[in-house]
Amino acid sequence: MRCEDRAGVLRATGIVLAGGRSQRFGRDKLMETIDGEPLVHRAIRALDAVCEEVIVSIGDGSPRLPQGLDLVVVRDRANDQGPLAGLSVALEEVETDLAVVVGGDMPNMSPAVLELMLAVFDEDDDIEIVALQDGEKVRPLPCVLRTSSAAVKIGALFDSGERRLRAMLSELRLAAVPEATWRILDPIGGSLRDIDSPEDLLP
């Protein structure tokens, strides 16, 4: 289960977190469409643009997934326990040094931004997570994780009772990509767009 960059160098595995119940949305938001394509398909294709394989972490349901792609499907460690449950089990399946993680409700990810985040790991061997600066905050998704250390620490977070994805930002050694840097590649900020309510689908 591994991804390679287009030059053939082992780089990262993609992970799409798709295990939520869409309670705030009121129906299965992952199958809502933008430009005729379900949200979860758009997230998967963004990872497929930079990875050879993508892991999709689901809950007790199973969204319809796109055909013709090399996908691996895993189930959350526990239903209705938040995205850390899905991320923890997905990381156990990753065989590459790095894992690129996005939400299934993030339809406008920029592959160029994901490649920028991957490149940060070439600068510092101590980095465990790369995320994007958003104003004065750092957003937990999308992120790129150093698989070996992240799998251990995120598993421990979940076992301790933590359910917030944001908790990993303080638990792992973080490098935040400045907003001014990643916005050059994604001026409208689509890489941070997520869909929580029907109104979020509006242009």
N, C-alpha and C positions, 0 to 999 in steps of 0.2 A: 504494500500500500504506500505508494510514494509518488511524489511529484518531481518533475525536472523542469528547469527553465528551458526556453526554446533553443538554447545552445547545447542542451544535453547535460548540464551540470546539475547534480542533485541539489534541490533547493527546499521545497516545502510541500506539505500536504494541506489541502483546503478543508475547512470545517464549516458547515452551515448549521446553525442552531435553529431547529424547526420543531421544538417540542412544546411550545406554549399552547394554551387553550383559547387565546384571543378573547379573553373575557371582556376587556374594555371595548373591543371592536364589535362584539355581539354575534359574530359568525366567523367561519374560518377565513381569517384575513389572508393567509398565505396563498389562497387560491383566487383572491381578488386580482384583477388584471390592470395593468398599465400598458397602453399600446398593444392590447390584445394578448399579453403574456402574463401568467401568474407571477405574483411577487417572488415566491420561492424559486421559480425557474430563473428569474432575472438574477437573483443572488448567486445561484449555482453557476450560471454562465459567466458571471464576473470572475469567479474563482477559476473556472475552467480555462479562462483566457490566460491565466498565469500558472496553472497547475495541470499536471497530467491526470490527477485523480482527486476526487472530492468525496469527503465523508459527510453524510447528512445525518444529524442526530435528531430523532423524533421521539414523541411521547407515546401514549397508548393508541393514538390515531396514526394515520399515514397519509400525508398529502401526496397527490399525484405528482410524480417526478418526471422530468424531461427524458425522452428516449434518446438513445444514441450516444450517451455520455458514460464514462467510466466512473460510476458512483458506488460507494459503499454505504449501506444504511445500518445505523446502530440505534439502540433504544436507550433512553435516559436511564440513569441508575434508579431514579424514583420519579413517579409521575407527580406533576403539580408541585415540584420542588424547585422551580426556577432554572435559569440557564446554566448555573454551575453544575447541575446534575447532568445535563447533556454534554457540557464541555469536558467534564471529568472522564466520562466513559469514552468519548470520542478520542481524547488524548491517549488513552490506553491502546488504541488501534494504530497510532501514527508511528511510522518507522523512519521518518526523516528528521533532520535536526530542527527544522522549523515548521510551525503550523500557522496558517493564515485563517483567522476566524472572523466570520460575519454572521449577522442575524438573517434569518429567512425572510424577515420583513423589511430588508434594506434593498430596494429595487434599483438604486442608481449608483452603485459602487463603481468607482473608476479603477480599472485594472492598472492604469499608470500610477495611481496613488498606492495601490497595493505593492507594486514593484519598488516604488520609492521606500516604502516601509521595510521591505525585505532587505534592501541595500544597506539600511542602517546597521544591520548586524555585522557587516563587513568592517565597521569602524571600531567596534568595542566587543571583546569576547565576554565581558561581564554582563552585558545586557540580557535580560530575561523576557522583557515584553516591550514592544513598540506600539504606541498608540498615537492618536491625533489630537493636537491642541485645538480647542474650540473656545475662543475667547480666553477667559481666565481658567477654564476647566480643561481637563483631559477626558476624552470619551473612552469608555471601555471597549466599544466596538466601532469600527473594525479594529482588530489588533493582530499582531504577529507575535507568537510565543516561541521561546526556546524550549523544545519539547521535553527534554529530560528533566530539567528542574521545574518547569511549569506543571508537568503532570503530577509530580510529588506534592508541590505546594498547594495546587488547586484541589487535589484529592484530600489533603489535610484540612483545607478550609471547609470543604463540604462536610467532612466527617465531624468537624467541630460544631456544626450547626449553622454555619454561614450559608446564605442563599443569594446574596447580592453579588452580581458580576463585578461591580465596581470595586469590591474588596480586593480583587487580585492586583489592582493598581498600586496599592500600598504594600502588598505582600511580596511582589516581584520587583526586581531591579528594573526600573522604567526609563525608557528614552522616549520623550514626546516630540513628535515632528511639529515644528512651529507652524501655525496656521498660515502665515505668509508664504511658507515654503510649499506646502501641499496645495494651497489654493492656486498656485501657478498652473498646476496640472488639472485642477477641478475648480474653476472659478465660481460656479454656482453652488458649490458645497454639497453636491449630490452624495458624496461618500459618507456623509453623516445622516442622511435622510432615513428615518424609519417610520413605519406606518403603525400608529396606535389606535386611530379612530377613522371612521369613514371620511371625515373631513380632510384627513391627511392625504387622501387620494386625489384631492383637487389640485390642479396645476398651480 
